[in-house]
Amino acid sequence: MELMQAIMERRSVRKFTDYHVTDDELKELFDAARWAPSWANTQAWEFVVVRDRDVIGKVTATYSEYNPARKCSMSTSALAVFCAKTGVSGSKGDGEATKFSNWFMFDCGMAVQNFCLKAHEMGLGTVVVGLMDHDACRKVLGLPEGYEVVVSVPVGRPVVEGRKGPPRKNLAECTHLDRFGDSFVKA
């Protein structure tokens, strides 16, 4: 599969078959995730594979009660929980180096994107779950001080394949030249 095809065809999947995602498949997915770029190569991410049905239930219970990913998380054989060490990414010396104190979110987001694109290439589906009680999930997983849960990603074989996604803005609407408001791409 070509990269652009994977980017354009990947969709959030909230209905999985009963397929058991193998440890080897998960290792491939996390291998793709760990190759994401990060601030000064800090690689502040940590990945927690959740397989135990009881722990999957506890992680899922931290999701907002209105989160549509609750059902698919309970039906999958694995959750990938992306965590990050704080105070490393976006820092220099003893303090923050950028305006944004949560730079680990950017780094972790790139790792999650690699994970999701690789899953799509392998015929697996994912959905990124961020609407949750992060502190409660952190406790469920036993993260030490200085680490945060960023997102949970259920992974499995999609019930429906190849669904068409929602339309995207055209380039003329979101690409600017030199200054905001001056279109880089003419309509």
The 8 nearest C-alpha neighbors of each residue, nearest first, counted from 0:
[[1, 120, 2, 4, 5, 3, 121, 119],
 [0, 2, 4, 3, 5, 6, 120, 7],
 [1, 3, 5, 4, 6, 0, 116, 7],
 [4, 2, 6, 5, 1, 7, 8, 0],
 [3, 5, 7, 1, 2, 6, 8, 0],
 [6, 4, 2, 8, 3, 7, 9, 116],
 [7, 5, 3, 4, 8, 9, 2, 116],
 [6, 8, 4, 5, 9, 3, 10, 164],
 [9, 7, 5, 6, 4, 10, 161, 163],
 [10, 8, 5, 6, 119, 7, 116, 11],
 [11, 9, 12, 8, 164, 162, 124, 125],
 [10, 12, 126, 125, 13, 124, 9, 127],
 [11, 13, 125, 126, 124, 14, 10, 157],
 [12, 14, 71, 68, 15, 11, 126, 67],
 [15, 13, 71, 158, 12, 157, 16, 159],
 [14, 16, 157, 158, 156, 155, 71, 75],
 [15, 17, 158, 18, 156, 157, 14, 155],
 [16, 18, 19, 15, 75, 74, 156, 76],
 [19, 17, 16, 156, 20, 155, 76, 15],
 [18, 20, 76, 21, 17, 155, 75, 77],
 [21, 19, 155, 76, 18, 24, 22, 77],
 [22, 20, 24, 23, 19, 25, 26, 76],
 [21, 23, 25, 24, 26, 20, 27, 19],
 [24, 22, 26, 21, 25, 27, 20, 28],
 [25, 23, 27, 21, 26, 22, 28, 20],
 [24, 26, 28, 22, 27, 23, 29, 21],
 [25, 27, 23, 29, 24, 28, 30, 22],
 [28, 26, 30, 24, 25, 29, 23, 31],
 [29, 27, 25, 114, 31, 30, 26, 117],
 [30, 28, 32, 26, 31, 27, 33, 25],
 [29, 31, 27, 33, 28, 32, 26, 34],
 [30, 32, 28, 29, 34, 33, 113, 114],
 [33, 31, 110, 29, 114, 113, 30, 34],
 [32, 34, 30, 35, 31, 29, 110, 42],
 [35, 33, 32, 31, 36, 30, 110, 113],
 [36, 34, 110, 33, 32, 109, 37, 113],
 [37, 35, 34, 40, 106, 109, 38, 110],
 [36, 38, 40, 106, 42, 41, 39, 35],
 [37, 39, 40, 88, 41, 89, 106, 36],
 [38, 40, 41, 37, 88, 89, 42, 36],
 [41, 39, 37, 38, 42, 36, 43, 88],
 [40, 42, 43, 39, 38, 37, 88, 87],
 [43, 41, 40, 44, 37, 38, 33, 106],
 [42, 44, 84, 41, 83, 88, 45, 87],
 [45, 43, 83, 42, 82, 107, 84, 46],
 [44, 46, 82, 83, 81, 47, 43, 84],
 [47, 45, 81, 80, 82, 48, 44, 79],
 [46, 48, 80, 79, 49, 81, 45, 82],
 [49, 47, 79, 78, 50, 80, 46, 77],
 [48, 50, 78, 77, 51, 55, 47, 79],
 [49, 51, 77, 76, 52, 48, 55, 78],
 [50, 52, 54, 53, 49, 55, 77, 76],
 [53, 51, 55, 54, 50, 56, 73, 76],
 [52, 54, 56, 55, 51, 57, 50, 58],
 [53, 55, 57, 56, 51, 52, 58, 49],
 [56, 54, 52, 58, 53, 57, 59, 51],
 [57, 55, 59, 53, 54, 58, 60, 52],
 [56, 58, 54, 60, 59, 55, 53, 61],
 [59, 57, 55, 60, 61, 56, 136, 54],
 [58, 60, 56, 61, 62, 57, 69, 55],
 [59, 61, 57, 58, 62, 56, 63, 69],
 [62, 60, 132, 59, 58, 131, 136, 135],
 [63, 61, 131, 59, 60, 130, 132, 64],
 [62, 64, 131, 66, 65, 130, 61, 132],
 [63, 65, 66, 62, 69, 60, 61, 67],
 [66, 64, 63, 67, 62, 69, 68, 130],
 [65, 67, 63, 68, 64, 69, 62, 130],
 [68, 66, 69, 65, 70, 13, 71, 64],
 [67, 69, 66, 71, 70, 72, 13, 128],
 [70, 68, 72, 67, 71, 59, 66, 73],
 [69, 71, 73, 72, 68, 74, 67, 13],
 [72, 70, 74, 13, 73, 68, 14, 69],
 [73, 71, 69, 153, 74, 70, 75, 68],
 [72, 74, 70, 71, 75, 69, 56, 55],
 [75, 73, 71, 72, 70, 15, 76, 17],
 [76, 74, 77, 72, 73, 155, 71, 154],
 [75, 77, 19, 50, 20, 74, 155, 78],
 [78, 76, 50, 75, 49, 154, 153, 79],
 [77, 79, 153, 49, 152, 48, 80, 154],
 [80, 78, 48, 152, 151, 47, 153, 81],
 [79, 81, 151, 47, 46, 150, 152, 78],
 [82, 80, 46, 150, 149, 45, 151, 148],
 [81, 83, 148, 45, 149, 147, 44, 46],
 [84, 82, 44, 43, 147, 146, 45, 85],
 [83, 85, 146, 43, 145, 44, 147, 87],
 [86, 84, 145, 87, 146, 83, 103, 88],
 [85, 87, 88, 90, 84, 89, 145, 95],
 [88, 86, 90, 85, 89, 84, 43, 41],
 [87, 89, 103, 38, 90, 102, 41, 86],
 [90, 88, 102, 96, 95, 97, 38, 87],
 [91, 89, 95, 96, 88, 87, 94, 86],
 [90, 92, 96, 94, 95, 93, 89, 87],
 [91, 93, 94, 90, 95, 96, 87, 86],
 [92, 94, 91, 95, 90, 86, 96, 87],
 [95, 93, 90, 92, 91, 96, 86, 89],
 [94, 96, 90, 97, 89, 91, 100, 93],
 [95, 97, 90, 91, 89, 94, 98, 100],
 [98, 96, 99, 95, 89, 100, 90, 102],
 [97, 99, 100, 96, 95, 89, 101, 102],
 [100, 98, 97, 101, 102, 89, 95, 96],
 [99, 101, 102, 98, 95, 97, 89, 90],
 [100, 102, 103, 99, 104, 89, 85, 105],
 [101, 103, 89, 104, 105, 88, 100, 99],
 [104, 102, 106, 88, 101, 105, 107, 83],
 [105, 103, 107, 102, 106, 101, 108, 149],
 [106, 104, 108, 103, 102, 107, 109, 101],
 [107, 105, 37, 103, 109, 108, 104, 110],
 [106, 108, 110, 104, 109, 105, 103, 44],
 [109, 107, 105, 111, 106, 110, 104, 112],
 [108, 110, 112, 106, 111, 107, 35, 113],
 [109, 111, 32, 35, 107, 113, 108, 112],
 [112, 110, 114, 108, 109, 113, 115, 107],
 [113, 111, 109, 115, 114, 110, 116, 108],
 [112, 114, 32, 110, 116, 111, 115, 31],
 [115, 113, 32, 111, 28, 117, 112, 116],
 [116, 114, 118, 112, 117, 113, 125, 111],
 [115, 117, 119, 113, 118, 114, 112, 5],
 [118, 116, 120, 114, 119, 115, 28, 113],
 [119, 117, 123, 115, 121, 116, 120, 114],
 [120, 118, 116, 122, 123, 121, 117, 124],
 [119, 121, 117, 118, 122, 116, 0, 5],
 [122, 120, 118, 119, 123, 117, 24, 116],
 [123, 121, 119, 120, 118, 124, 156, 157],
 [124, 122, 156, 118, 119, 155, 121, 157],
 [123, 125, 157, 12, 155, 156, 154, 119],
 [126, 124, 154, 12, 153, 11, 115, 152],
 [125, 127, 11, 12, 152, 153, 128, 13],
 [126, 128, 152, 151, 129, 150, 125, 11],
 [129, 127, 151, 150, 130, 152, 126, 68],
 [128, 130, 150, 131, 127, 151, 149, 62],
 [131, 129, 63, 128, 62, 66, 132, 150],
 [132, 130, 62, 63, 61, 133, 129, 128],
 [131, 133, 61, 135, 134, 62, 136, 63],
 [134, 132, 136, 135, 131, 148, 137, 149],
 [133, 135, 137, 136, 132, 138, 148, 147],
 [136, 134, 138, 137, 132, 133, 61, 139],
 [137, 135, 139, 133, 138, 134, 58, 61],
 [136, 138, 134, 140, 135, 142, 139, 148],
 [137, 139, 141, 135, 136, 140, 134, 142],
 [140, 138, 136, 137, 141, 135, 58, 57],
 [139, 141, 137, 138, 142, 136, 47, 58],
 [142, 140, 138, 139, 137, 143, 136, 144],
 [141, 143, 137, 140, 146, 138, 144, 147],
 [142, 144, 146, 145, 141, 137, 147, 138],
 [145, 143, 146, 142, 147, 84, 85, 141],
 [144, 146, 85, 84, 143, 147, 86, 142],
 [147, 145, 84, 83, 144, 85, 143, 142],
 [146, 148, 83, 82, 149, 84, 137, 145],
 [147, 149, 82, 137, 133, 150, 81, 83],
 [148, 150, 82, 81, 147, 83, 129, 104],
 [151, 149, 129, 81, 128, 80, 148, 152],
 [150, 152, 80, 128, 79, 81, 127, 78],
 [153, 151, 127, 79, 78, 126, 128, 80],
 [154, 152, 78, 72, 125, 126, 79, 77],
 [155, 153, 125, 124, 77, 78, 152, 75],
 [156, 154, 123, 124, 15, 75, 20, 157],
 [155, 157, 123, 15, 16, 124, 18, 158],
 [158, 156, 15, 159, 124, 14, 16, 160],
 [157, 159, 15, 16, 14, 156, 160, 12],
 [160, 158, 157, 161, 162, 14, 15, 12],
 [161, 159, 162, 157, 158, 122, 124, 156],
 [160, 162, 163, 159, 8, 10, 9, 164],
 [163, 161, 160, 164, 159, 10, 8, 9],
 [162, 164, 161, 165, 8, 10, 166, 9],
 [165, 163, 162, 166, 10, 8, 9, 7],
 [164, 166, 167, 163, 10, 162, 168, 7],
 [167, 165, 164, 168, 169, 163, 7, 8],
 [166, 168, 169, 165, 164, 170, 172, 7],
 [169, 167, 172, 170, 166, 173, 171, 174],
 [168, 170, 171, 172, 167, 173, 186, 174],
 [169, 171, 172, 173, 174, 184, 168, 183],
 [170, 172, 184, 169, 186, 173, 185, 174],
 [173, 171, 170, 169, 168, 174, 182, 186],
 [172, 174, 170, 171, 175, 168, 169, 182],
 [175, 173, 183, 170, 171, 182, 172, 184],
 [174, 176, 182, 183, 181, 179, 180, 178],
 [175, 177, 183, 181, 178, 182, 174, 179],
 [176, 178, 175, 179, 181, 183, 182, 180],
 [179, 177, 176, 181, 180, 175, 182, 183],
 [178, 180, 175, 181, 177, 176, 182, 174],
 [179, 181, 182, 175, 178, 176, 174, 173],
 [182, 180, 175, 176, 179, 178, 183, 177],
 [183, 181, 175, 184, 176, 174, 171, 180],
 [182, 184, 176, 175, 174, 181, 185, 171],
 [185, 183, 171, 182, 170, 186, 174, 175],
 [184, 186, 171, 182, 183, 170, 172, 181],
 [185, 171, 184, 170, 172, 169, 182, 183]]
